[in-house]
Amino acid sequence: MKLNVVPAKTGSLWVRQGIRAFWKQPLALSGLFFMFMACMSVLSMVPWVGGFFALIFLPAASLGLMAATREVDLDKFPMPLILVEGLRSGQDGRRKMLVLGLLYACGFIGVMGLSALVDGGDFAKLYLVGGSLDMDTLMKPEFQNAMWLSLLLYMPLSMVFWHAPALTHWHGLPAFKSMFFSTVACLSNWRAFLVFGLMWSFIFLGTTLGITLISGLIGDNDFAAMALLPAMLMLAAMFFCSTYYSFKDCFTSDVIYA
């Protein structure tokens, strides 16, 4: 395994590759992403501990989407079982992935806990437990501060775990070592990841504005409500596809990518 430092423009390449891979197998990748979302939602519905267990399995599930993209990249059809690819690599691999998931869940709960110091836990409760969000709550300065603090704290957490599931699964690294190399890779390639993040932000915002504009032009407010959700889910699936290419370019291995 070798760490690569790529130019900033590579970030835009990852975005294009992810979109291109999605449209090679749109039905399969959409279905896998919906299964991913459904599994996380069902786990989250379990009282008290459901949200925590969903967080534990999130790294393994995101690895499954990366593995599905790799199958498409190799001109293969991704089967549903690929979503649990990270938990099917033997007892040692499964243990490493679950340790990684436990560390991620604890890190995420820590982020929410720090945000609770700002608004008394309203934002954390809404995110972890669910519930309805009214305008009065949304407009509270404390709630907004907690939301922005959570976003700020989640960025380094995301960096630590961005490549970690793939490094654990495909390179057999222990959880802590994979987290270390993931952090180093993201910091070393921060310019490419900045371009990557900005492009996806523009794509999501542009799509939202486009659908809203079309809805206004045709005079049908229901159109935006019906079109936004599937559009956002498709874009989210493309985003997860593009994360595979960020890993592929940040790390090279003659064994895996020969």
N, C-alpha and C positions, 0 to 999 in steps of 0.2 A: 504494500500500500504506500502510495506517495501523495503528499499534499501538493496541490497545484495552486498557484496564484494567477488568476485570470484577469484580463482587462475589464474595465467598467462596462463596455458594450456587450460583454457576454451575458449580462443580466437581461438585456432585451432578447438575446438569443434563447435563453431559457423560457421566456414567456412564449415566444413564437413556437418553440419545440413542444411545449406543453399543449398549446392550442391545436397544433398540427396532429399530435398524437391522439388527442381526444377525438378529432374528426375522422381519424382512421377507423376507430371503433366506438362511435358515439353511443350506440345503444348499450353495449357491454359496459363501458366505463360509467355511463349515467346510472345504469342499474346497480353497479358495484358501489357507487357513491351513495345512492339512495339506501342500499342495504347498510352501508357504514353509518349513515345518519339514523336509520331506524334502530340499529343495535344500540347506538349511544343513547337514543331517546328512551328505549325500553329499559335499559339499565338505570337511567336517571330517574325513572318512575318508581323504583324500589324505595320505600320510605327510609329516610335517614341516611342509609349507607349507599344508596344507588348512585348518587352523583359522584361519590368518591371512587366507586368501582368503575364507573364510566371513564374517569380520569386515568385510572390505572391501565385500562385497556386501550386508551387513545394512542399511545406510541405504537403499539402492535398493529392497530387498525390502520394508522397512517402509513406504516410500513407496507401493509397489504395493498394500499392504493399505489404506492411506489412500485411494488412488485408487479402489479397489474399493468402499469405503464411500461415497465421493462418488457413484459411479454408482448405488448403491442409494438414496442420499438424493435423487437426481434421478429415481427410479423407472425406472432402467435396469438391465439384467442384466449383472453383471460377468463378462467373459470371462477365460479363463486367462491370456491374454497381458498382461492389465493388471498382473500381478505384475512385469513388466519394463518398466513404463511409464517409469520413471525413466531407463532406458537406451535409449529409443526416441525421444528428443526432439532428435535431431540430434547432430552430432559435438560441438558446443560444450556442449550440455546433458549429454551422456554423459561428457565430460571432467570437467565440474564435479562430477558425481555420483561419479565414481571418485576424484577428489581428496578429496571429502568422506569417502568410504569409507576411503581410505588414512589420513586424519587420525584417523578414529574407531578404526581398527584399531591405530594407533600409541598412541592415548590409552588404549585398553583394555589393550594389552600393558604400557604403563607402570603402570597400576593393578595388574596382576598382578605386575609386577616389584617394586613397592614392598611388596606383601604377602609376597613371597618373602623379604624382609629379616627378617620376623617368624618364619616357620616353616621357613625353608630351601627353600621352593618347593613344599611338599607340596600346598597348596591350589591354587596356580597350575597345577601339573602335572595335578592331577585335573580342573580346570575346562577346561584347554586341550587336553590330550592324552586324557583319559578314564581309565577304570580303575575298580576296585571300591573302595568305601568301607567299611572295617570299623569296628566300634564303638570299638576302641582308638584308631584315628587320629582319629575324630570327637571323642573325649573329651579329646584332648590340648589343654592350654591354648594352646599355640602355634598349633595348627591353628584353633581357635576365634577367636583374636585376629586371625589372618590373614583369616579369613572376614569378621569384622566390619569390619576395616580396609578390605577390598575393597568392601564395601557402602557404607561411609562415603565412600570416594573415588569410587565409581561414581555417586553422586548428582549431584555437580557435572558429571561427564562427560555424564550423561544429560540434564541441563539444557541443556548447550551444544548437544547434537545433537537435542533433542526436536523442534523445528520446522525444523531446518536442511534436511533433505531436501525438505520441502514448499516452503520458501522458495526453494531452489535450482531446483526443478522448475517450480513455478507462477509464481514471480516472477522467475526468471532471475538470482538473486543469486549472486555468486561464493561459494566455500566459506567463506572466512573471514568475509565479511560476513553470510552466512546464520547462521553460528555466533554471531556477535556479537548479531544481532537475536533469535535464539532465546534466548540468555542473558538479554537485557534483558526479553523477554516473560515468561519464567518468573519472574524476580525481581520484575517489576512485578505479576504475578498470583500471587504465592506463596500467598496465602490460598486462592484457588480450587484451586490444585494440591495444597495440603495437604488440603483436603476431598476432592478427587479421589482422592488416594493412600490416605487413611484409609478411604473408602468401598470401594475395591477390595480393600483389606486385609481388611476385615470380610466382604466377599462371599466371598473365597477361603477365609478361615478358617471362616466359617459353613458353607460348602458342605462343607468337609472334615469338620468336626465333625458335621454332619447325616448325611453318608454313614456315618461311623464309628458314630454312634448307631444308625442303622437296622440296620447290620450286627450290632451287639450285640443289638438287640431281636429280630431274627429268628434269631440264633444261627448266622450264616453268615459266617465270617471271609473267605471268598473273595469275598463280595459287595463289600466295601470295595476289595479289590485290583482287581476288574474295573470298578467304577464310578468310582473316583477319577481314573484317567488320562483317560478321555473327558470327564469333567466338567471337569477342569482345562484340557484343551485347548479345550473350548468357551468357558470363561470367558476364557482367554487370547485367543481370537479376538474376543470381545466387547470386551476391553480395547483391542486394537488398533483396533477400530472407534471406540471413544470418543476415541482420540488425534486422529482427524480433526476432531472437533467442538471439541477444545481449540484446534487450529490455526485453525479457522474463526472462532471467537469472539475469539481474540487478535489476529488480523489481518483486516482487511477490504479488499476490492478490488472496485471497480465492474466491472472487466474479468472477474474469475473468478466472482464470486458474484452477478452481476446477475440 
